[in-house]
């Protein structure tokens, strides 16, 4: 059985409430239950934090024992050299995910410290971006 983890960064705990015109009205918990139902033979864990250091700690914790990491570092994508370095330091492949098309948004969102060390990047497909990342590991 494949063992994957989805790691979400700041403010993604507000999905379903936060800017539904960009992020949709489904909560992440609702979405995660749907995805787990579609892939019963895949162990999918989940972690979310608004704190950069906790995201780095989780990457280091799972980065040598999981088959794949689906990471939406949210705003830290564009600011965190530390998260980028953590991805470079671990063995588990990381797919960078974004719900929105970051290239269609503010200029500062066009830079990613995650992408250079990620296996791939999926963005702009709403919550389906996560499912596409999961499929890439199967």
C-alpha positions as CSV (number, residue, x, y, z in Angstrom):
1,X,0.0,0.0,0.0
2,X,1.3,3.4,-1.0
3,X,1.7,5.9,1.9
4,X,1.2,9.5,0.9
5,X,0.7,12.7,2.9
6,X,-0.9,16.0,2.1
7,X,0.7,18.9,3.8
8,X,-1.1,22.3,3.7
9,X,0.3,25.6,4.8
10,X,-1.2,28.8,6.2
11,X,-4.8,29.7,5.9
12,X,-5.8,26.5,4.1
13,X,-7.6,25.5,7.3
14,X,-10.2,28.1,6.2
15,X,-11.1,26.4,2.9
16,X,-14.8,26.5,2.4
17,X,-15.0,29.9,4.2
18,X,-12.1,31.8,2.7
19,X,-12.5,33.6,-0.6
20,X,-14.9,31.0,-2.1
21,X,-14.6,32.7,-5.5
22,X,-10.9,31.6,-5.6
23,X,-10.9,28.5,-3.3
24,X,-14.4,27.1,-3.6
25,X,-17.0,26.3,-0.9
26,X,-15.9,22.7,0.0
27,X,-13.9,22.3,3.2
28,X,-10.7,20.4,3.0
29,X,-12.0,17.8,5.4
30,X,-14.9,17.2,3.1
31,X,-12.6,17.0,0.1
32,X,-10.2,14.7,1.9
33,X,-12.9,12.2,2.8
34,X,-14.0,12.1,-0.9
35,X,-10.4,11.5,-2.0
36,X,-9.8,8.8,0.5
37,X,-13.0,7.1,-0.7
38,X,-11.7,7.1,-4.3
39,X,-8.3,5.6,-3.3
40,X,-9.0,3.0,-0.6
41,X,-5.8,1.2,-1.3
42,X,-3.7,4.3,-0.7
43,X,-2.9,5.4,2.9
44,X,-3.4,9.2,2.8
45,X,-2.4,11.2,5.8
46,X,-3.0,14.9,6.3
47,X,-1.2,17.7,8.1
48,X,-1.9,21.5,8.2
49,X,-0.2,24.3,10.0
50,X,-0.1,28.0,9.8
51,X,3.5,27.9,11.2
52,X,6.5,27.6,8.9
53,X,8.7,25.7,11.3
54,X,6.0,23.1,11.9
55,X,5.8,22.5,8.2
56,X,9.5,22.0,8.0
57,X,9.4,19.7,11.0
58,X,6.7,17.6,9.3
59,X,8.6,17.4,6.0
60,X,11.7,16.2,7.9
61,X,9.6,13.7,9.9
62,X,7.9,12.1,6.8
63,X,10.6,12.7,4.2
64,X,12.3,9.4,4.6
65,X,9.4,7.0,5.2
66,X,6.6,8.0,2.9
67,X,6.1,7.3,-0.8
68,X,5.1,10.8,-1.7
69,X,4.3,14.2,-0.3
70,X,1.6,16.5,-1.8
71,X,2.5,20.0,-0.6
72,X,0.6,23.2,-0.7
73,X,2.8,25.6,1.2
74,X,0.4,28.4,0.4
75,X,2.0,31.8,0.9
76,X,5.2,30.2,2.2
77,X,5.7,29.0,-1.3
78,X,6.8,32.5,-2.3
79,X,8.8,33.4,0.9
80,X,10.3,30.3,2.6
81,X,13.8,29.4,1.7
82,X,13.6,27.0,4.7
83,X,10.8,24.9,3.3
84,X,12.6,24.8,-0.1
85,X,15.8,23.6,1.7
86,X,13.8,21.0,3.7
87,X,12.5,19.5,0.4
88,X,16.0,19.4,-1.0
89,X,17.2,17.6,2.1
90,X,14.6,14.8,2.1
91,X,14.3,11.6,0.0
92,X,10.5,11.4,-0.5
93,X,9.4,13.1,-3.7
94,X,7.2,16.2,-3.3
95,X,4.6,17.5,-5.7
96,X,3.9,21.2,-5.3
97,X,0.2,22.0,-5.5
98,X,-1.8,25.1,-5.7
99,X,-5.6,25.5,-5.9
100,X,-5.5,28.7,-7.9
101,X,-3.3,29.5,-10.9
102,X,-0.7,31.5,-9.1
103,X,0.6,32.9,-12.4
104,X,-2.8,34.6,-12.9
105,X,-2.5,36.3,-9.6
106,X,-0.2,39.0,-8.0
107,X,3.3,39.1,-9.4
108,X,4.9,38.0,-6.1
109,X,3.0,34.7,-6.4
110,X,4.9,33.9,-9.6
111,X,8.1,33.0,-7.6
112,X,8.3,29.6,-5.8
113,X,11.0,28.4,-3.5
114,X,9.4,24.9,-3.6
115,X,9.5,24.3,-7.4
116,X,13.2,23.9,-7.9
117,X,13.3,20.9,-5.5
118,X,9.8,19.4,-6.3
119,X,9.2,16.4,-8.6
120,X,6.5,18.4,-10.3
121,X,4.0,21.3,-9.9
122,X,0.2,21.2,-10.4
123,X,-1.8,24.4,-10.1
124,X,-5.0,26.0,-11.1
125,X,-7.3,23.0,-11.0
126,X,-9.0,23.9,-7.7
127,X,-9.0,21.1,-5.2
128,X,-8.6,18.6,-8.1
129,X,-5.0,19.7,-8.1
130,X,-4.5,17.5,-5.0
131,X,-6.1,14.5,-6.7
132,X,-3.9,15.0,-9.8
133,X,-0.8,15.0,-7.5
134,X,-2.0,11.8,-5.8
135,X,-2.5,10.1,-9.2
136,X,1.1,11.1,-10.1
137,X,2.3,8.8,-7.4
138,X,0.2,5.8,-8.4
